[in-house]
Amino acid sequence: MHVMRKLLGAAMGVVAFCAGAATPASAAASTVEPTLVLLHGKVWTEDPAHPEAQAVALGGSRILAVGSDAAISRLVTHGTRVIDLKGRRVVPGFNDSHVHFLQGGMALTSVQLGDANSPGELRARVADYARKLPKGAWITDGNWDHQRWTPAELPTHALIDEVTPDNPVLVWRLDGHMALANALAMKLAGIDRNTADVAGGEIVRDANGDPTGILKDAATGLVQRVMPPPSEAQQDRAMDAALSEAGRHGVTSVQDMVDSTVDTDGPRRMALFERFHRAGRLTVRLYASAPLQRWQDLAELGIQAGFGDPMFRIGNLKSFADGALGSATALMKDPYANRPDYRGIATGDLLDPRHMHDDLVGAAKAGLQVSIHAIGDRANHDVLDLIEQAEKAVPGGRNRFRIEHAQHLDPADIARFGQLGVAASMQPYHAIDDGRWAEQLIGHERARSSYAWRTLLDTGATLAFGSDWPVAPLDPILGIYAAVSRRTLDGAHPDGWIPEQRISVAEAVHAYTMGSAAAEHMDDEKGSLVAGKLADLVVLSADIFTVPAEQIRQTRVDLTICDGNVVYDASR
């Protein structure tokens, strides 16, 4: 509590921003000279009144004007930098609605297991990484995926114990809901055959009742509590890597999500973000979250959703209802196809719905935003019920509740997103990844309403697209390709997995720009290229609106401009 007060108190002294203070275009043009002008392009504005343009003029951190080459050229002065787009496509800066930003940076600087195609390859990579570490140093992150293996069996601690005798290991499955610990890490955590499971989690055991090393959801906290926090130098390296990755992919805004209901790294993360912000080192806009259970800490300080300035804002709260399908912890209404006696795992939050309801209502009354992780159809149904009750208790339409992932839905629940004004914060890449194996777990019929983008849009929902990085690549172009094609990564569905849920390129871009901006209460400030809005935009190597769908994923980012500054230039 003291740490949170101290950090947020410091933040109050350095960030002050009025979201309604955008300068009108006419006033801006008469008082501000353009600092950067982009000419001779194809500009997708996301402005329904003027959807296409040729050129854009920026004045510092704001857009001065959008229009024809002739009109914008007249604004150029001696001090204006001019970029000739040479016909290239421009879109608003991409806004990733769901990332674990520092964790993504840490993953870039740790052992790389995401494309390990067998248990042996995982073991070899862990062994090679361990040889470079001092005794006692932890091996973390990893993002392995057993669904790449044949057979798709979970690893055990025995796989890596021999190559990590002096280094404790907790490496995560890519969905962040299951991890593999080695024997040393379990010893440090006091995990053995007598350790009881924790609410909202599972210690996977072998036929003899001994832990295999696989820990699911809340059970991972048993090891996390004995892990040392990363050093400031490690955090700085990770943050620099994450910022570089965002720029490379045209991501100008990210909405950072806590990792669990008991995320204890939040204060350190907030301090890191604020330190980078004070030093002028942020090259992406950050909207950071805290666990829902901490809502009173923020409310007592007068913090509301969107507190901060355009570069760093807080006031979002994250809760969890279940786990993930790949870890078989998503909470389903009916049993898993391969486990007729099992329906997944509800988190501690959802196991106490009355307390969760009170938290939702309290946070909404305090003006805070709540985003709830729900993947299984039962989890989504129960969360929609809780949100409906909270909306009745705190009416007015200002809450902008969100469901993160919203992956597997009961068809009867889909229209409720639009009816309740709940943003569906979804990650399209997951569909072309999970689509390789999802039907083995839930069957074809339930899969037909999985990643139901088309039906959600048709029933009035707001789609906010993101990546869940580092669970998936921080690459909106790849996400757009996934949303448009639904071609699974294994090539098994050339016409798309559940093709009736495909959406258009324009709809996918909208979800990555205006949809994500609306989900964070910033649609008046960003998400479209309109005079007065924040100067965030991306120049692409190809026109994703006209190339064949299968070629979208080959498009690259040529320029990323955030806050009026070029933060990534592929030519350099």
Stockholm file with secondary structure:
# STOCKHOLM 1.0

chainA/1-572         MHVMRKLLGAAMGVVAFCAGAATPASAAASTVEPTLVLLHGKVWTEDPAHPEAQAVALGGSRILAVGSDAAISRLVTHGTRVIDLKGRRVVPGFNDSHVHFLQGGMALTSVQLGDANSPGELRARVADYARKLPKGAWITDGNWDHQRWTPAELPTHALIDEVTPDNPVLVWRLDGHMALANALAMKLAGIDRNTADVAGGEIVRDANGDPTGILKDAATGLVQRVMPPPSEAQQDRAMDAALSEAGRHGVTSVQDMVDSTVDTDGPRRMALFERFHRAGRLTVRLYASAPLQRWQDLAELGIQAGFGDPMFRIGNLKSFADGALGSATALMKDPYANRPDYRGIATGDLLDPRHMHDDLVGAAKAGLQVSIHAIGDRANHDVLDLIEQAEKAVPGGRNRFRIEHAQHLDPADIARFGQLGVAASMQPYHAIDDGRWAEQLIGHERARSSYAWRTLLDTGATLAFGSDWPVAPLDPILGIYAAVSRRTLDGAHPDGWIPEQRISVAEAVHAYTMGSAAAEHMDDEKGSLVAGKLADLVVLSADIFTVPAEQIRQTRVDLTICDGNVVYDASR
#=GR chainA/1-572 SS CHHHHHHHHHHHHHCCCCTTCCCCHHHHHHHCCCSEEEESSEEECCCTTSCEESEEEEETTEEEEEECHHHHHTTCCTTCEEEECTTCEEEECEEEEEECHHHHHHHHTSCBCTTCCSHHHHHHHHHHHHTTSCTTCCEEEEEECGGGSSSCCCCCTHHHHTTCTTSCEEEEETTSSEEEECHHHHHHHTCSTTCCCCTTEEEEECTTSCEEEEEEEGGGHHHHTTSCCCCHHHHHHHHHHHHHHHHHTTEEEEEECCSSTTCCCHHHHHHHHHHHHHTTCCCSEEEEEEEGGGHHHHHHTTCCTTEECSSEEEEEEEEESBCCTTTTCSCCSSCBTTBTTCCCCBCHHHHSHHHHHHHHHHHHHTTCEEEEEECSHHHHHHHHHHHHHHHHHSCSSCCCCEEEECCBCCHHHHHHHHHHTCEEEECTHHHHHHTTTHHHHHHHHHHTTBSCHHHHHHTTCCEEECCCTTSSCSCHHHHHHHHHHCCCTTSSCTTCSSGGGCCCHHHHHHIIIIIHHHHTTCTTTSSSCCTTSBCCEEEESSCTTTSCGGGGGGCCEEEEEETTEEEEETTC
#=GC SS_cons         CHHHHHHHHHHHHHCCCCTTCCCCHHHHHHHCCCSEEEESSEEECCCTTSCEESEEEEETTEEEEEECHHHHHTTCCTTCEEEECTTCEEEECEEEEEECHHHHHHHHTSCBCTTCCSHHHHHHHHHHHHTTSCTTCCEEEEEECGGGSSSCCCCCTHHHHTTCTTSCEEEEETTSSEEEECHHHHHHHTCSTTCCCCTTEEEEECTTSCEEEEEEEGGGHHHHTTSCCCCHHHHHHHHHHHHHHHHHTTEEEEEECCSSTTCCCHHHHHHHHHHHHHTTCCCSEEEEEEEGGGHHHHHHTTCCTTEECSSEEEEEEEEESBCCTTTTCSCCSSCBTTBTTCCCCBCHHHHSHHHHHHHHHHHHHTTCEEEEEECSHHHHHHHHHHHHHHHHHSCSSCCCCEEEECCBCCHHHHHHHHHHTCEEEECTHHHHHHTTTHHHHHHHHHHTTBSCHHHHHHTTCCEEECCCTTSSCSCHHHHHHHHHHCCCTTSSCTTCSSGGGCCCHHHHHHIIIIIHHHHTTCTTTSSSCCTTSBCCEEEESSCTTTSCGGGGGGCCEEEEEETTEEEEETTC
//
